[in-house]
């Protein structure tokens, strides 16, 4: 009988230690992937990919504001630096905003060119998106990522040599 209690206690302790690991694995899974690449001589390419099993809708806008997806660049003008300058994630300027719908695994790509007098240093991307999961409530989430564009440019230039 004491052996039975010992094994039951051991099972409970194992279950309690495994449950948080399973829970954290579900929480840490990302729904969206954002990657930047550099195309010589002066173009950065941003790719947004849906990693869920369901269709994702992302709100894009020509203007910055609350609850809207946005991209900001830190830009260097010679020795001077300006932080978080707004850039739209919309390819076409057909209206003030639109919903970008991405199916499972589908990606949206947009590019940005550096100017003659200035260089992109960092990108700051914020996405507001919804995922409609059948037989449940829609999942509304936000995503934020900072990207060091100088590292991406350096990696690309080194690999080209």
C-alpha positions in Angstrom: 0.0 0.0 0.0 2.9 2.4 0.8 4.4 1.5 -2.5 1.2 2.3 -4.3 1.0 5.8 -2.7 4.7 6.4 -3.6 4.1 5.6 -7.3 0.9 7.7 -7.3 2.7 10.6 -5.7 5.5 10.1 -8.3 3.0 10.2 -11.1 1.4 13.4 -9.8 4.8 15.1 -9.5 5.8 14.0 -13.1 2.4 15.3 -14.4 2.9 18.6 -12.6 6.4 19.1 -14.0 5.4 18.1 -17.6 2.2 20.2 -17.8 3.9 23.6 -17.7 6.4 22.5 -20.4 3.5 21.5 -22.7 1.7 24.7 -21.9 4.7 26.9 -22.5 5.4 25.1 -25.8 1.9 26.0 -27.0 2.2 29.7 -25.9 5.6 30.3 -27.4 4.7 29.1 -30.9 4.6 32.0 -33.2 1.7 32.6 -35.6 3.6 34.9 -38.0 7.2 35.1 -39.3 8.8 38.4 -40.4 12.1 38.2 -42.2 14.2 40.9 -43.9 16.8 40.3 -46.6 19.1 42.6 -48.5 19.3 42.9 -52.3 22.4 44.8 -53.5 22.9 47.6 -54.0 20.2 49.4 -51.9 17.0 47.3 -51.4 15.6 45.6 -48.3 12.9 43.0 -48.7 10.4 42.3 -46.0 8.6 39.0 -46.0 5.6 38.3 -43.7 4.5 34.7 -43.5 1.4 33.0 -41.9 2.6 30.1 -39.8 -0.9 29.0 -38.5 -3.1 26.3 -39.8 -5.8 28.9 -40.6 -6.4 32.0 -42.7 -4.9 35.2 -41.1 -6.0 38.8 -41.7 -3.6 41.6 -41.1 -4.7 45.2 -41.0 -2.5 47.4 -43.2 -2.7 51.2 -43.3 -1.1 54.1 -45.1 -1.1 56.1 -41.9 0.3 55.2 -38.5 -2.1 54.8 -35.6 -3.3 52.6 -32.8 -4.3 49.0 -33.7 -2.8 49.2 -37.2 0.2 47.3 -38.5 3.2 49.5 -39.2 6.8 49.5 -40.1 9.3 52.0 -38.8 12.9 52.5 -39.9 15.8 54.1 -38.0 17.7 56.0 -40.7 21.2 57.5 -40.7 21.9 60.8 -42.6 25.7 60.9 -42.6 26.5 61.4 -38.9 22.9 62.2 -37.9 20.3 59.5 -37.0 16.5 59.7 -37.0 14.6 57.0 -35.1 11.3 55.3 -36.0 10.2 56.9 -39.2 6.9 55.5 -40.4 6.7 53.5 -43.6 3.5 51.8 -44.9 3.3 48.1 -45.4 0.8 48.5 -48.3 2.1 47.9 -51.8 -0.7 49.7 -53.6 -2.1 52.9 -52.3 -5.8 52.2 -53.2 -7.3 53.5 -49.9 -6.5 54.5 -46.4 -6.3 50.8 -45.2 -7.0 47.3 -46.2 -7.0 43.8 -44.8 -4.2 41.5 -46.0 -5.5 37.9 -46.0 -2.8 35.1 -45.9 -3.6 31.5 -46.1 -1.5 28.8 -44.3 2.1 29.1 -45.3 1.4 32.1 -47.7 3.8 35.0 -47.6 3.5 38.8 -48.4 6.6 40.5 -49.7 7.3 44.2 -50.0 10.6 46.0 -50.6 12.1 49.4 -49.6 15.0 51.2 -51.2 17.6 53.3 -49.4 18.1 56.9 -50.5 21.1 58.6 -51.9 21.8 60.5 -48.7 20.5 58.0 -46.1 20.8 54.4 -45.0 18.4 52.1 -43.1 19.8 51.0 -39.8 17.0 49.2 -38.0 13.5 48.1 -38.7 10.7 48.0 -36.1 7.6 46.1 -37.3 4.3 45.8 -35.5 1.5 43.6 -36.8 -2.1 43.5 -35.7 -3.7 40.3 -37.0 -6.7 38.0 -36.5 -6.9 34.3 -37.1 -10.3 32.7 -37.6 -10.2 29.3 -36.0 -13.3 27.1 -36.8 -15.7 26.4 -33.9 -14.0 28.9 -31.7 -13.8 32.7 -31.2 -11.4 34.5 -33.5 -7.9 35.0 -32.2 -6.8 38.7 -32.2 -3.1 39.1 -31.5 -0.3 41.6 -32.0 3.3 40.9 -33.0 6.4 43.2 -32.6 10.0 42.6 -33.8 13.1 44.7 -34.0 15.6 43.9 -36.8 19.2 45.1 -37.1 19.4 45.8 -40.9 23.1 46.5 -40.8 23.8 42.9 -39.8 21.6 41.6 -42.6 23.4 43.9 -45.1 26.8 42.8 -43.9 25.9 39.1 -44.1 24.7 39.6 -47.6 27.8 41.5 -48.7 30.2 39.0 -47.1 28.4 36.0 -48.8 28.6 37.7 -52.2 32.4 37.9 -52.1 
